[in-house]
Amino acid sequence: ECVETGCATCEKGVCAGARTAQTCEDPDTSAEALGNWVCRCDAPSVGNQTKGVASCVLDECVAACASCYDFVCDLYGQVCVDPDTAADALDDWECTCVAPSAGVPRTKDMTDCYVDECVATCRTCAGDTCTGAQQDCEDVDKEDYNT
């Protein structure tokens, strides 16, 4: 069924016309097995759809050069996260802090992580002690948590 039959919207044309690279596959080419063709996303994307265009997923931290992105994050004790895994959403991976540290992720770079004792590490020691005394807790020397 993946052989072009002259119809622009037929099986091969559907897969070839997708926004992301896809290949038409026919798992059973017998005459009795019609309508079982599949659009399969080309690597490194993953996904497939029977009789239609597949929704391709590409987690840059896992599939596309995971060692490149994870290396940057691992070097600083952080985790690589791809916030948009659509196959056409590239170069948006971020390094995120590991609890109890916090920080604002930056695209394609390590994050400045820190530990705020009032928020993250010892809530009953710092935050609750101050709150009980109707005071604000402030960690004046937030520990840099990048390794």
Rosetta constraint file for C-alpha pairs under 8 A:
AtomPair CA 1 CA 11 HARMONIC 6.51 0.50
AtomPair CA 1 CA 12 HARMONIC 7.85 0.50
AtomPair CA 1 CA 26 HARMONIC 6.23 0.50
AtomPair CA 1 CA 29 HARMONIC 7.13 0.50
AtomPair CA 1 CA 34 HARMONIC 7.28 0.50
AtomPair CA 1 CA 35 HARMONIC 7.67 0.50
AtomPair CA 1 CA 37 HARMONIC 6.30 0.50
AtomPair CA 2 CA 11 HARMONIC 5.40 0.50
AtomPair CA 2 CA 12 HARMONIC 4.89 0.50
AtomPair CA 2 CA 24 HARMONIC 5.69 0.50
AtomPair CA 2 CA 25 HARMONIC 6.31 0.50
AtomPair CA 2 CA 26 HARMONIC 6.24 0.50
AtomPair CA 2 CA 37 HARMONIC 6.80 0.50
AtomPair CA 3 CA 11 HARMONIC 7.62 0.50
AtomPair CA 3 CA 12 HARMONIC 6.30 0.50
AtomPair CA 4 CA 10 HARMONIC 7.22 0.50
AtomPair CA 4 CA 11 HARMONIC 7.34 0.50
AtomPair CA 4 CA 12 HARMONIC 5.71 0.50
AtomPair CA 4 CA 13 HARMONIC 7.20 0.50
AtomPair CA 5 CA 10 HARMONIC 7.10 0.50
AtomPair CA 6 CA 10 HARMONIC 7.86 0.50
AtomPair CA 7 CA 13 HARMONIC 7.65 0.50
AtomPair CA 8 CA 13 HARMONIC 5.45 0.50
AtomPair CA 8 CA 14 HARMONIC 7.70 0.50
AtomPair CA 9 CA 13 HARMONIC 5.33 0.50
AtomPair CA 9 CA 14 HARMONIC 5.51 0.50
AtomPair CA 10 CA 14 HARMONIC 6.06 0.50
AtomPair CA 11 CA 15 HARMONIC 6.68 0.50
AtomPair CA 11 CA 24 HARMONIC 7.03 0.50
AtomPair CA 11 CA 37 HARMONIC 7.15 0.50
AtomPair CA 11 CA 51 HARMONIC 7.24 0.50
AtomPair CA 11 CA 52 HARMONIC 7.81 0.50
AtomPair CA 12 CA 16 HARMONIC 6.11 0.50
AtomPair CA 12 CA 23 HARMONIC 7.89 0.50
AtomPair CA 12 CA 24 HARMONIC 5.74 0.50
AtomPair CA 13 CA 17 HARMONIC 5.82 0.50
AtomPair CA 14 CA 18 HARMONIC 6.60 0.50
AtomPair CA 14 CA 39 HARMONIC 7.99 0.50
AtomPair CA 14 CA 52 HARMONIC 6.70 0.50
AtomPair CA 14 CA 53 HARMONIC 6.36 0.50
AtomPair CA 15 CA 21 HARMONIC 7.99 0.50
AtomPair CA 15 CA 22 HARMONIC 5.51 0.50
AtomPair CA 15 CA 23 HARMONIC 5.95 0.50
AtomPair CA 15 CA 24 HARMONIC 5.78 0.50
AtomPair CA 15 CA 39 HARMONIC 5.43 0.50
AtomPair CA 15 CA 40 HARMONIC 7.97 0.50
AtomPair CA 15 CA 52 HARMONIC 7.28 0.50
AtomPair CA 15 CA 53 HARMONIC 5.74 0.50
AtomPair CA 15 CA 54 HARMONIC 7.98 0.50
AtomPair CA 16 CA 21 HARMONIC 7.24 0.50
AtomPair CA 16 CA 22 HARMONIC 6.31 0.50
AtomPair CA 16 CA 23 HARMONIC 6.92 0.50
AtomPair CA 16 CA 24 HARMONIC 7.82 0.50
AtomPair CA 18 CA 22 HARMONIC 6.89 0.50
AtomPair CA 18 CA 53 HARMONIC 6.31 0.50
AtomPair CA 19 CA 88 HARMONIC 7.96 0.50
AtomPair CA 20 CA 41 HARMONIC 7.43 0.50
AtomPair CA 20 CA 56 HARMONIC 7.11 0.50
AtomPair CA 20 CA 87 HARMONIC 6.73 0.50
AtomPair CA 20 CA 88 HARMONIC 6.78 0.50
AtomPair CA 21 CA 41 HARMONIC 6.13 0.50
AtomPair CA 21 CA 42 HARMONIC 5.54 0.50
AtomPair CA 22 CA 39 HARMONIC 6.05 0.50
AtomPair CA 22 CA 40 HARMONIC 5.35 0.50
AtomPair CA 22 CA 41 HARMONIC 4.34 0.50
AtomPair CA 22 CA 42 HARMONIC 5.13 0.50
AtomPair CA 22 CA 54 HARMONIC 7.72 0.50
AtomPair CA 23 CA 39 HARMONIC 5.57 0.50
AtomPair CA 23 CA 40 HARMONIC 5.30 0.50
AtomPair CA 23 CA 41 HARMONIC 6.41 0.50
AtomPair CA 23 CA 42 HARMONIC 6.53 0.50
AtomPair CA 24 CA 37 HARMONIC 6.87 0.50
AtomPair CA 24 CA 38 HARMONIC 5.68 0.50
AtomPair CA 24 CA 39 HARMONIC 4.63 0.50
AtomPair CA 24 CA 40 HARMONIC 6.33 0.50
AtomPair CA 25 CA 37 HARMONIC 5.74 0.50
AtomPair CA 25 CA 38 HARMONIC 5.21 0.50
AtomPair CA 25 CA 39 HARMONIC 6.36 0.50
AtomPair CA 25 CA 40 HARMONIC 7.10 0.50
AtomPair CA 26 CA 36 HARMONIC 6.54 0.50
AtomPair CA 26 CA 37 HARMONIC 4.46 0.50
AtomPair CA 26 CA 38 HARMONIC 6.26 0.50
AtomPair CA 27 CA 36 HARMONIC 7.11 0.50
AtomPair CA 27 CA 37 HARMONIC 6.77 0.50
AtomPair CA 27 CA 38 HARMONIC 7.87 0.50
AtomPair CA 28 CA 33 HARMONIC 6.13 0.50
AtomPair CA 28 CA 36 HARMONIC 7.32 0.50
AtomPair CA 29 CA 33 HARMONIC 6.61 0.50
AtomPair CA 29 CA 34 HARMONIC 7.90 0.50
AtomPair CA 30 CA 34 HARMONIC 7.78 0.50
AtomPair CA 35 CA 51 HARMONIC 6.54 0.50
AtomPair CA 36 CA 50 HARMONIC 6.28 0.50
AtomPair CA 36 CA 51 HARMONIC 6.58 0.50
AtomPair CA 37 CA 50 HARMONIC 5.83 0.50
AtomPair CA 37 CA 51 HARMONIC 5.63 0.50
AtomPair CA 38 CA 48 HARMONIC 6.57 0.50
AtomPair CA 38 CA 49 HARMONIC 5.49 0.50
AtomPair CA 38 CA 50 HARMONIC 4.27 0.50
AtomPair CA 38 CA 51 HARMONIC 5.66 0.50
AtomPair CA 38 CA 52 HARMONIC 6.96 0.50
AtomPair CA 39 CA 48 HARMONIC 5.50 0.50
AtomPair CA 39 CA 49 HARMONIC 5.40 0.50
AtomPair CA 39 CA 50 HARMONIC 6.44 0.50
AtomPair CA 39 CA 51 HARMONIC 7.14 0.50
AtomPair CA 39 CA 52 HARMONIC 6.30 0.50
AtomPair CA 39 CA 53 HARMONIC 5.77 0.50
AtomPair CA 39 CA 54 HARMONIC 5.78 0.50
AtomPair CA 40 CA 46 HARMONIC 7.61 0.50
AtomPair CA 40 CA 47 HARMONIC 6.04 0.50
AtomPair CA 40 CA 48 HARMONIC 4.28 0.50
AtomPair CA 40 CA 49 HARMONIC 6.69 0.50
AtomPair CA 40 CA 54 HARMONIC 6.42 0.50
AtomPair CA 41 CA 45 HARMONIC 5.78 0.50
AtomPair CA 41 CA 46 HARMONIC 5.43 0.50
AtomPair CA 41 CA 47 HARMONIC 5.40 0.50
AtomPair CA 41 CA 48 HARMONIC 6.04 0.50
AtomPair CA 41 CA 54 HARMONIC 6.69 0.50
AtomPair CA 41 CA 55 HARMONIC 7.92 0.50
AtomPair CA 41 CA 56 HARMONIC 5.78 0.50
AtomPair CA 42 CA 46 HARMONIC 7.04 0.50
AtomPair CA 44 CA 58 HARMONIC 6.86 0.50
AtomPair CA 44 CA 63 HARMONIC 5.84 0.50
AtomPair CA 44 CA 64 HARMONIC 6.06 0.50
AtomPair CA 45 CA 56 HARMONIC 5.81 0.50
AtomPair CA 45 CA 57 HARMONIC 5.38 0.50
AtomPair CA 45 CA 58 HARMONIC 4.71 0.50
AtomPair CA 45 CA 59 HARMONIC 7.99 0.50
AtomPair CA 45 CA 63 HARMONIC 7.33 0.50
AtomPair CA 45 CA 87 HARMONIC 6.13 0.50
AtomPair CA 46 CA 56 HARMONIC 5.49 0.50
AtomPair CA 46 CA 57 HARMONIC 5.33 0.50
AtomPair CA 46 CA 58 HARMONIC 6.55 0.50
AtomPair CA 47 CA 54 HARMONIC 6.06 0.50
AtomPair CA 47 CA 55 HARMONIC 6.04 0.50
AtomPair CA 47 CA 56 HARMONIC 4.93 0.50
AtomPair CA 47 CA 57 HARMONIC 6.36 0.50
AtomPair CA 48 CA 53 HARMONIC 7.71 0.50
AtomPair CA 48 CA 54 HARMONIC 4.75 0.50
AtomPair CA 48 CA 55 HARMONIC 6.89 0.50
AtomPair CA 48 CA 56 HARMONIC 7.32 0.50
AtomPair CA 49 CA 53 HARMONIC 6.05 0.50
AtomPair CA 49 CA 54 HARMONIC 4.58 0.50
AtomPair CA 49 CA 55 HARMONIC 7.50 0.50
AtomPair CA 50 CA 54 HARMONIC 7.98 0.50
AtomPair CA 56 CA 86 HARMONIC 6.41 0.50
AtomPair CA 56 CA 87 HARMONIC 5.47 0.50
AtomPair CA 57 CA 85 HARMONIC 5.38 0.50
AtomPair CA 57 CA 86 HARMONIC 4.95 0.50
AtomPair CA 57 CA 87 HARMONIC 4.95 0.50
AtomPair CA 58 CA 63 HARMONIC 6.51 0.50
AtomPair CA 58 CA 64 HARMONIC 7.32 0.50
AtomPair CA 58 CA 85 HARMONIC 4.96 0.50
AtomPair CA 58 CA 86 HARMONIC 5.83 0.50
AtomPair CA 58 CA 87 HARMONIC 4.67 0.50
AtomPair CA 59 CA 63 HARMONIC 5.78 0.50
AtomPair CA 59 CA 64 HARMONIC 7.11 0.50
AtomPair CA 59 CA 82 HARMONIC 5.86 0.50
AtomPair CA 59 CA 84 HARMONIC 7.76 0.50
AtomPair CA 59 CA 85 HARMONIC 4.91 0.50
AtomPair CA 59 CA 86 HARMONIC 7.81 0.50
AtomPair CA 59 CA 87 HARMONIC 7.91 0.50
AtomPair CA 60 CA 64 HARMONIC 4.88 0.50
AtomPair CA 60 CA 65 HARMONIC 7.02 0.50
AtomPair CA 60 CA 66 HARMONIC 6.52 0.50
AtomPair CA 60 CA 69 HARMONIC 7.58 0.50
AtomPair CA 60 CA 82 HARMONIC 6.07 0.50
AtomPair CA 60 CA 85 HARMONIC 7.36 0.50
AtomPair CA 60 CA 90 HARMONIC 7.39 0.50
AtomPair CA 60 CA 91 HARMONIC 7.76 0.50
AtomPair CA 60 CA 93 HARMONIC 6.60 0.50
AtomPair CA 61 CA 65 HARMONIC 7.37 0.50
AtomPair CA 61 CA 66 HARMONIC 4.86 0.50
AtomPair CA 61 CA 69 HARMONIC 6.02 0.50
AtomPair CA 61 CA 70 HARMONIC 6.33 0.50
AtomPair CA 61 CA 80 HARMONIC 5.80 0.50
AtomPair CA 61 CA 81 HARMONIC 6.30 0.50
AtomPair CA 61 CA 82 HARMONIC 6.24 0.50
AtomPair CA 61 CA 93 HARMONIC 7.01 0.50
AtomPair CA 62 CA 66 HARMONIC 4.94 0.50
AtomPair CA 65 CA 69 HARMONIC 6.89 0.50
AtomPair CA 66 CA 70 HARMONIC 5.66 0.50
AtomPair CA 66 CA 71 HARMONIC 7.95 0.50
AtomPair CA 67 CA 71 HARMONIC 5.53 0.50
AtomPair CA 68 CA 72 HARMONIC 6.93 0.50
AtomPair CA 69 CA 73 HARMONIC 6.69 0.50
AtomPair CA 69 CA 80 HARMONIC 6.79 0.50
AtomPair CA 69 CA 93 HARMONIC 7.68 0.50
AtomPair CA 69 CA 108 HARMONIC 7.82 0.50
AtomPair CA 70 CA 74 HARMONIC 5.66 0.50
AtomPair CA 70 CA 79 HARMONIC 7.23 0.50
AtomPair CA 70 CA 80 HARMONIC 5.70 0.50
AtomPair CA 71 CA 75 HARMONIC 5.86 0.50
AtomPair CA 72 CA 76 HARMONIC 7.01 0.50
AtomPair CA 72 CA 95 HARMONIC 7.85 0.50
AtomPair CA 72 CA 109 HARMONIC 7.17 0.50
AtomPair CA 72 CA 110 HARMONIC 6.63 0.50
AtomPair CA 73 CA 77 HARMONIC 6.31 0.50
AtomPair CA 73 CA 78 HARMONIC 4.74 0.50
AtomPair CA 73 CA 79 HARMONIC 5.57 0.50
AtomPair CA 73 CA 80 HARMONIC 5.77 0.50
AtomPair CA 73 CA 95 HARMONIC 5.28 0.50
AtomPair CA 73 CA 96 HARMONIC 7.73 0.50
AtomPair CA 73 CA 109 HARMONIC 7.75 0.50
AtomPair CA 73 CA 110 HARMONIC 5.95 0.50
AtomPair CA 74 CA 78 HARMONIC 5.43 0.50
AtomPair CA 74 CA 79 HARMONIC 6.61 0.50
AtomPair CA 74 CA 80 HARMONIC 7.99 0.50
AtomPair CA 75 CA 147 HARMONIC 7.48 0.50
AtomPair CA 76 CA 110 HARMONIC 7.03 0.50
AtomPair CA 76 CA 146 HARMONIC 5.44 0.50
AtomPair CA 76 CA 147 HARMONIC 4.97 0.50
AtomPair CA 77 CA 97 HARMONIC 7.67 0.50
AtomPair CA 77 CA 98 HARMONIC 7.43 0.50
AtomPair CA 77 CA 146 HARMONIC 6.73 0.50
AtomPair CA 77 CA 147 HARMONIC 5.91 0.50
AtomPair CA 78 CA 95 HARMONIC 5.82 0.50
AtomPair CA 78 CA 96 HARMONIC 5.48 0.50
AtomPair CA 78 CA 97 HARMONIC 5.10 0.50
AtomPair CA 78 CA 98 HARMONIC 5.90 0.50
AtomPair CA 78 CA 110 HARMONIC 7.62 0.50
AtomPair CA 78 CA 111 HARMONIC 7.93 0.50
AtomPair CA 79 CA 95 HARMONIC 5.36 0.50
AtomPair CA 79 CA 96 HARMONIC 5.21 0.50
AtomPair CA 79 CA 97 HARMONIC 6.64 0.50
AtomPair CA 79 CA 98 HARMONIC 7.01 0.50
AtomPair CA 80 CA 93 HARMONIC 6.75 0.50
AtomPair CA 80 CA 94 HARMONIC 5.68 0.50
AtomPair CA 80 CA 95 HARMONIC 4.58 0.50
AtomPair CA 80 CA 96 HARMONIC 6.35 0.50
AtomPair CA 81 CA 93 HARMONIC 5.64 0.50
AtomPair CA 81 CA 94 HARMONIC 5.29 0.50
AtomPair CA 81 CA 95 HARMONIC 6.18 0.50
AtomPair CA 81 CA 96 HARMONIC 6.90 0.50
AtomPair CA 82 CA 92 HARMONIC 6.40 0.50
AtomPair CA 82 CA 93 HARMONIC 4.36 0.50
AtomPair CA 82 CA 94 HARMONIC 6.33 0.50
AtomPair CA 83 CA 92 HARMONIC 6.98 0.50
AtomPair CA 83 CA 93 HARMONIC 6.60 0.50
AtomPair CA 83 CA 94 HARMONIC 7.71 0.50
AtomPair CA 84 CA 89 HARMONIC 6.28 0.50
AtomPair CA 84 CA 92 HARMONIC 7.22 0.50
AtomPair CA 85 CA 89 HARMONIC 6.58 0.50
AtomPair CA 91 CA 107 HARMONIC 7.73 0.50
AtomPair CA 91 CA 108 HARMONIC 6.80 0.50
AtomPair CA 92 CA 107 HARMONIC 5.66 0.50
AtomPair CA 92 CA 108 HARMONIC 6.55 0.50
AtomPair CA 93 CA 107 HARMONIC 5.77 0.50
AtomPair CA 93 CA 108 HARMONIC 5.62 0.50
AtomPair CA 94 CA 105 HARMONIC 5.97 0.50
AtomPair CA 94 CA 106 HARMONIC 5.75 0.50
AtomPair CA 94 CA 107 HARMONIC 4.75 0.50
AtomPair CA 94 CA 108 HARMONIC 5.45 0.50
AtomPair CA 94 CA 109 HARMONIC 6.44 0.50
AtomPair CA 94 CA 110 HARMONIC 7.33 0.50
AtomPair CA 95 CA 105 HARMONIC 6.06 0.50
AtomPair CA 95 CA 106 HARMONIC 6.94 0.50
AtomPair CA 95 CA 107 HARMONIC 7.54 0.50
AtomPair CA 95 CA 108 HARMONIC 7.40 0.50
AtomPair CA 95 CA 109 HARMONIC 6.41 0.50
AtomPair CA 95 CA 110 HARMONIC 5.23 0.50
AtomPair CA 95 CA 111 HARMONIC 5.90 0.50
AtomPair CA 96 CA 103 HARMONIC 7.48 0.50
AtomPair CA 96 CA 104 HARMONIC 7.74 0.50
AtomPair CA 96 CA 105 HARMONIC 5.58 0.50
AtomPair CA 96 CA 110 HARMONIC 7.61 0.50
AtomPair CA 96 CA 111 HARMONIC 6.29 0.50
AtomPair CA 97 CA 101 HARMONIC 5.87 0.50
AtomPair CA 97 CA 102 HARMONIC 5.60 0.50
AtomPair CA 97 CA 103 HARMONIC 6.31 0.50
AtomPair CA 97 CA 105 HARMONIC 7.82 0.50
AtomPair CA 97 CA 111 HARMONIC 6.86 0.50
AtomPair CA 97 CA 113 HARMONIC 5.83 0.50
AtomPair CA 98 CA 102 HARMONIC 7.25 0.50
AtomPair CA 99 CA 120 HARMONIC 7.78 0.50
AtomPair CA 100 CA 115 HARMONIC 6.48 0.50
AtomPair CA 100 CA 120 HARMONIC 5.38 0.50
AtomPair CA 100 CA 121 HARMONIC 6.11 0.50
AtomPair CA 101 CA 113 HARMONIC 5.82 0.50
AtomPair CA 101 CA 114 HARMONIC 5.16 0.50
AtomPair CA 101 CA 115 HARMONIC 4.60 0.50
AtomPair CA 101 CA 116 HARMONIC 7.46 0.50
AtomPair CA 101 CA 120 HARMONIC 6.99 0.50
AtomPair CA 101 CA 145 HARMONIC 6.41 0.50
AtomPair CA 102 CA 113 HARMONIC 5.24 0.50
AtomPair CA 102 CA 114 HARMONIC 5.50 0.50
AtomPair CA 102 CA 115 HARMONIC 6.30 0.50
AtomPair CA 102 CA 116 HARMONIC 7.90 0.50
AtomPair CA 103 CA 111 HARMONIC 6.38 0.50
AtomPair CA 103 CA 112 HARMONIC 5.79 0.50
AtomPair CA 103 CA 113 HARMONIC 4.66 0.50
AtomPair CA 103 CA 114 HARMONIC 6.42 0.50
AtomPair CA 104 CA 111 HARMONIC 6.52 0.50
AtomPair CA 104 CA 112 HARMONIC 7.25 0.50
AtomPair CA 104 CA 113 HARMONIC 7.80 0.50
AtomPair CA 105 CA 110 HARMONIC 7.51 0.50
AtomPair CA 105 CA 111 HARMONIC 5.22 0.50
AtomPair CA 105 CA 112 HARMONIC 7.88 0.50
AtomPair CA 106 CA 110 HARMONIC 6.71 0.50
AtomPair CA 106 CA 111 HARMONIC 5.89 0.50
AtomPair CA 112 CA 144 HARMONIC 7.74 0.50
AtomPair CA 112 CA 145 HARMONIC 7.84 0.50
AtomPair CA 112 CA 146 HARMONIC 6.81 0.50
AtomPair CA 113 CA 144 HARMONIC 6.22 0.50
AtomPair CA 113 CA 145 HARMONIC 5.21 0.50
AtomPair CA 113 CA 146 HARMONIC 5.80 0.50
AtomPair CA 114 CA 142 HARMONIC 6.10 0.50
AtomPair CA 114 CA 143 HARMONIC 5.46 0.50
AtomPair CA 114 CA 144 HARMONIC 4.55 0.50
AtomPair CA 114 CA 145 HARMONIC 4.75 0.50
AtomPair CA 114 CA 146 HARMONIC 7.39 0.50
AtomPair CA 115 CA 120 HARMONIC 6.57 0.50
AtomPair CA 115 CA 121 HARMONIC 7.32 0.50
AtomPair CA 115 CA 142 HARMONIC 5.60 0.50
AtomPair CA 115 CA 143 HARMONIC 5.26 0.50
AtomPair CA 115 CA 144 HARMONIC 6.66 0.50
AtomPair CA 115 CA 145 HARMONIC 6.35 0.50
AtomPair CA 116 CA 120 HARMONIC 5.73 0.50
AtomPair CA 116 CA 121 HARMONIC 7.08 0.50
AtomPair CA 116 CA 139 HARMONIC 5.95 0.50
AtomPair CA 116 CA 142 HARMONIC 5.32 0.50
AtomPair CA 116 CA 143 HARMONIC 7.15 0.50
AtomPair CA 117 CA 121 HARMONIC 4.96 0.50
AtomPair CA 117 CA 122 HARMONIC 5.70 0.50
AtomPair CA 117 CA 123 HARMONIC 7.15 0.50
AtomPair CA 117 CA 126 HARMONIC 6.70 0.50
AtomPair CA 117 CA 127 HARMONIC 7.96 0.50
AtomPair CA 117 CA 139 HARMONIC 6.14 0.50
AtomPair CA 117 CA 142 HARMONIC 7.45 0.50
AtomPair CA 118 CA 122 HARMONIC 6.63 0.50
AtomPair CA 118 CA 123 HARMONIC 5.88 0.50
AtomPair CA 118 CA 126 HARMONIC 5.28 0.50
AtomPair CA 118 CA 127 HARMONIC 4.84 0.50
AtomPair CA 118 CA 137 HARMONIC 5.89 0.50
AtomPair CA 118 CA 138 HARMONIC 6.49 0.50
AtomPair CA 118 CA 139 HARMONIC 6.26 0.50
AtomPair CA 119 CA 123 HARMONIC 6.17 0.50
AtomPair CA 119 CA 127 HARMONIC 6.95 0.50
AtomPair CA 122 CA 126 HARMONIC 6.04 0.50
AtomPair CA 122 CA 127 HARMONIC 7.49 0.50
AtomPair CA 123 CA 127 HARMONIC 4.91 0.50
AtomPair CA 123 CA 128 HARMONIC 6.00 0.50
AtomPair CA 124 CA 128 HARMONIC 4.84 0.50
AtomPair CA 124 CA 129 HARMONIC 6.41 0.50
AtomPair CA 125 CA 129 HARMONIC 5.99 0.50
AtomPair CA 126 CA 130 HARMONIC 6.34 0.50
AtomPair CA 126 CA 137 HARMONIC 6.55 0.50
AtomPair CA 127 CA 131 HARMONIC 6.10 0.50
AtomPair CA 127 CA 136 HARMONIC 7.69 0.50
AtomPair CA 127 CA 137 HARMONIC 5.58 0.50
AtomPair CA 128 CA 132 HARMONIC 5.88 0.50
AtomPair CA 129 CA 133 HARMONIC 6.51 0.50
AtomPair CA 130 CA 134 HARMONIC 6.11 0.50
AtomPair CA 130 CA 135 HARMONIC 4.79 0.50
AtomPair CA 130 CA 136 HARMONIC 5.81 0.50
AtomPair CA 130 CA 137 HARMONIC 5.69 0.50
AtomPair CA 131 CA 135 HARMONIC 5.40 0.50
AtomPair CA 131 CA 136 HARMONIC 6.48 0.50
AtomPair CA 131 CA 137 HARMONIC 7.58 0.50
